[in-house]
Amino acid sequence: MNHQRVARAVVAVTGGYVLVLALWLTYFVDGSPEGTIGFQVMFLVCVYGSALGLAMIVAGRPSRSDRRLERHGLEGWATIRSATPIAHTVDNGEITELDLDLTVPGSESYRGRVVYEVPPEYARAFEPGRVVTIRVDPKNRDRIVLCP
């Protein structure tokens, strides 16, 4: 997950909400029918929550270039030479540095390193000696996506 994109989305939606709230308080609250202000506040909070959730969903998606690489990249495989744990994530995953032997049909094999968040359910798939499917950018062989 790209935490910077999610943080920017939260800041943008919260800033927009504060602006809408200020406009509502300045121009609309005085002209509201009696007894409806509570419903209006509830509506504004619901809209804020919905906008925040949608923004976080969009921000959590892979970037356009990564999605394009997953669809149009050259398929190959990588043999894991070593897996070095770096840190734990909030969802019990592990940020791991993988040293790989990369093979793409039609080209020479080469070595590479990738830092990848390994979910707990895929931990055994990233042990040394295992083979994982990869996609390689045809224009830049150093850009790869792991497809476990």
Phi, psi and omega in degrees: 000139179270098186293329179294318179295320179295317179297318178297322179296317179297316179297316181296313181293320179294319176298317177297320179295317179298320178297313179296319179297319178295318178296318180297315180294325183284315190252330192251335186293325181290328181268006182286143175299150182298136177086003182252355185297320178300319178293322179294319178297316179298319178299314180298320179293320178295319178296319178299313180298319179294315179297321179295315179298315179296319179296322179290325176297312181295319181291332181280349179290154174298155180294163181301320180293324177292321178294321178295320179296320179296328181274318191246002181287162178283131181277140178205200178215160180226134174262128183280118178276317177207154178229113183250112177295137180251312183202162175265150177257172183297324183267031177067012173281184181218126173285122188230137174268121182253127173263121191236150165258111187262134179229125176236124180305136179091002178217169181284145177292152179210167180258153178202166177236141179223139171259123190221141175274115182264114177293152183302326182287345179252012185302320181289337180285347182246031175275153179304138181097341180285156178246132177237151178282143179227164169235133183241136176293124182296336181270338182217099185294347178278348178264111181229157175233130176277137179236078184289000000 
